[in-house]
Amino acid sequence: MYVIGEEVGELFKAICKSEGLSIDANSKFTEIEDELTDIFIYLCAIANRNNIDLENAF
């Protein structure tokens, strides 16, 4: 599931941008909230596929 890795990278870039750190001007990402949402969607899908109750695991 390489897509979640890409999403984590996009979150990292969004955080760097919000902290005023330099990022590649050609980088693809949106706001931190949007990137966290994307990661949460993939996290839920992985948990469902593996019959993991995230609330219980948390």
C-alpha positions as a printed Julia matrix, in Angstrom:
58×3 Matrix{Float64}:
   0.0    0.0    0.0
   2.37   2.65  -1.29
  -0.34   5.31  -1.47
  -0.37   5.81   2.3
   3.36   6.52   2.12
   2.71   9.23  -0.45
   0.01  10.69   1.78
   2.38  10.78   4.76
   4.9   12.59   2.55
   2.26  15.12   1.55
   1.38  15.65   5.22
   5.05  16.24   5.98
   5.24  18.85   3.22
   2.09  20.58   4.48
   3.53  20.7    8.0
   6.84  22.06   6.71
   4.99  24.76   4.8
   2.96  25.75   7.87
   6.17  25.91   9.93
   7.81  28.17   7.36
  10.36  25.56   6.29
  11.49  25.38   2.7
   9.77  22.9    0.39
   9.98  22.09  -3.29
   7.79  24.57  -5.15
   6.6   21.73  -7.41
   5.49  19.53  -4.5
   1.92  18.22  -4.47
  -0.02  18.65  -1.23
  -2.91  20.56   0.27
  -3.64  21.69   3.82
  -2.67  19.69   6.92
  -6.32  18.9    7.65
  -6.85  17.45   4.17
  -3.7   15.35   4.33
  -4.63  13.99   7.77
  -8.05  13.07   6.41
  -6.49  11.19   3.5
  -4.24   9.23   5.87
  -7.16   8.43   8.17
  -9.16   7.04   5.24
  -6.3    4.7    4.3
  -5.75   3.76   7.94
  -9.41   2.78   8.3
  -9.26   0.76   5.09
  -6.17  -1.14   6.29
  -7.81  -1.82   9.66
 -11.01  -3.05   8.02
  -9.11  -5.32   5.63
  -7.32  -6.87   8.6
 -10.35  -7.03  10.93
  -8.8   -4.6   13.41
 -11.04  -2.55  15.67
  -9.22   0.79  15.69
 -11.12   2.12  18.67
 -10.17  -0.94  20.7
  -6.59  -0.85  19.43
  -6.29   2.81  20.37
